[in-house]
């Protein structure tokens, strides 16, 4: 490991370097100018195992130098020794607060230097091994999480293919809703991981429709009151289908399935929830789902223009929809229009997550 040595007096550096050379694995590099030492520290941070600095120096003293070293990525915990002829308690306290690990008093004895540096290099190596181990664990966890996410996507894809056999538009609809939900999540400053999870879970919002009879699901005209009641059962049926899983995505999907037809003013179904009592996930999917339904041709209706659908969302923010979610969705209007154009041209809708 490298030992960074700083003293404005060249002779002191020569003495310190000569004391350190016998130590196995220790390669001292000495400097007389703090700025040069800091530049070296920034360039070789991953190799530095210890910092040794004099206190009395023009321009930047040892305490200020240690503070500057601590701000360099990778050097926050590297052992730092301050060499000084002063023995004031206040000075040492200030140095410790700045990040000093140990002290050497001038004139330093070569044997004492080697003993202290040997112990601190061992500490530095232990920290380095711990950091490397933590990084390796983080990589393994990331790999495991990616594998779990891929398996979840496979499960969701299989489930959605079953739904597509019931309704030829289902696949395109869930892709667009997923993309819109991803945009909303980003606009609401969710993390990338939360955005991916929300977008994936949203694909299952209508899974309960697999239990709706074809005569109702594919009916070209208006539904009778009895048929409407049957159709509305899909929300609770979807929640039951998806509930009970240990998977966070499936739990989120169950929440969405059961709440995406609730309305901000409490007139929705199946529970008649009001305002923030409706899960945020359900409020987000409600906006995406209705917007796509309005802008898509269905057996019983013509497609609305994007501008007309946008106006509908604005007019119903605070009654049907959460106003904050509507604002987030419309704040990404250019991307929404891109998705619409791609979807209408027959190209696959991109994954917003």
WOFENGI-V969540 format. One line per field, one symbol per residue. ss: DSSP state (a for helix, b for strand, c for the rest). phi: phi as a letter, one per 40 degrees, with the letter a starting at -180 (. if undefined). burial: # if it has 9 or more other C-alpha atoms within 8 Angstrom, else .. Layout:
ss = ???
phi = ???
burial = ???
This chain:
ss = cbbbbbcccaaaaaaaaaaaacccccbbbbbccaaaaaaaaaacaaabbbbbbbcccccccaaaaaaaaaccccccccbbbbbbccccaaaaaaaaaacccbbbbccccaaaaaaaaaaaaaaaaaaaaaaaaaaaaaaaaaaaaaaaaaaaaaaaaaaaaaaacccccaaaaaaaaaaaaaaaaaaccccaaaaaaaaaaaccccaaaaaccaaaacccccccaaaaaaaaaaaaaaaaaacccccaaaaaaaaaaaacccccccccccccccaaaccaaaaaaaaaaaaaaacccbccbccccaaaaaaaaaaabcccbcaaaaaaaaccaaaaaaaaaaaaccccccccc
phi = .cbcbbaccdcccdccccccdcccgbbcbbabbdcccccccccbdcbcbabbbcccacgbccccccccccccdgbcbcdbbbbaccbccccccccccchccabbcccccdccdccccdccccccccccccccccccccccccccccccccccccccccccccccccaccdcccccccdccccccccccgccdcccccccccccbcbccccccddcccbccbcccdcccccccccccccccdccgcccdccccccccdcbcbcbdcgccbcbgcbfcccdddccccdccccdccccbcbdbaccccdcccccccccbcgbcbcdccccccccbcccdcccccccccgccccccc
burial = ########....#..##.###....#########.###.###..#..########.#...##########.#..##.#######......##.###.###..###.......##..##.##.###.#........................##..#..######.##..##################..#...#################.#...##.#...#...##.##########.###.....######################.####..##.#########.########....##....##..#..#######..##.##..#...##.#..##.....#..##
